[in-house]
Amino acid sequence: MLYDEVLHRGYDFGRCCSYGLFISFVIYFVILMHGLASLMLSIETCCSLLEKSSLHEELGSKLDIIGYH
């Protein structure tokens, strides 16, 4: 009788522990994906800013050659 109760409680603990591990893995995965998404967004923003600035410099140098300031 006592053995069955200990076994049942151990099973409940194991099931709860596996649910906890699964939930923590899901939370970790969501945080990781959010971090990657924000990193990609910042890289994309940085690249677009660099593109705009290089385009602006190129346009400015062409305008200097023509004589516009």
ZIJOJO-V753662 format. One record per residue. N is the residue number from 1. RES is the residue in one letter. OMEGA is omega in radians with two decimals (none if undefined). Layout:
# ZIJOJO-V753662
n->N res->RES omega->OMEGA
n->N res->RES omega->OMEGA
This chain:
# ZIJOJO-V753662
n->1 res->M omega->3.12
n->2 res->L omega->3.13
n->3 res->Y omega->3.12
n->4 res->D omega->3.14
n->5 res->E omega->3.11
n->6 res->V omega->3.13
n->7 res->L omega->-3.14
n->8 res->H omega->3.12
n->9 res->R omega->3.09
n->10 res->G omega->3.10
n->11 res->Y omega->3.10
n->12 res->D omega->3.13
n->13 res->F omega->3.13
n->14 res->G omega->3.12
n->15 res->R omega->3.12
n->16 res->C omega->-3.14
n->17 res->C omega->-3.14
n->18 res->S omega->3.05
n->19 res->Y omega->3.12
n->20 res->G omega->3.10
n->21 res->L omega->3.13
n->22 res->F omega->-3.13
n->23 res->I omega->3.13
n->24 res->S omega->3.08
n->25 res->F omega->3.12
n->26 res->V omega->3.13
n->27 res->I omega->3.12
n->28 res->Y omega->-3.13
n->29 res->F omega->3.13
n->30 res->V omega->3.12
n->31 res->I omega->3.12
n->32 res->L omega->3.14
n->33 res->M omega->3.12
n->34 res->H omega->3.11
n->35 res->G omega->3.12
n->36 res->L omega->3.14
n->37 res->A omega->3.14
n->38 res->S omega->3.08
n->39 res->L omega->3.12
n->40 res->M omega->3.12
n->41 res->L omega->3.13
n->42 res->S omega->3.09
n->43 res->I omega->3.13
n->44 res->E omega->3.12
n->45 res->T omega->3.14
n->46 res->C omega->3.14
n->47 res->C omega->-3.14
n->48 res->S omega->3.08
n->49 res->L omega->3.10
n->50 res->L omega->3.11
n->51 res->E omega->-3.13
n->52 res->K omega->-3.12
n->53 res->S omega->3.12
n->54 res->S omega->3.08
n->55 res->L omega->3.13
n->56 res->H omega->3.12
n->57 res->E omega->3.14
n->58 res->E omega->3.12
n->59 res->L omega->3.12
n->60 res->G omega->3.13
n->61 res->S omega->3.10
n->62 res->K omega->3.11
n->63 res->L omega->3.08
n->64 res->D omega->3.12
n->65 res->I omega->-3.13
n->66 res->I omega->3.13
n->67 res->G omega->3.08
n->68 res->Y omega->3.10
n->69 res->H omega->none
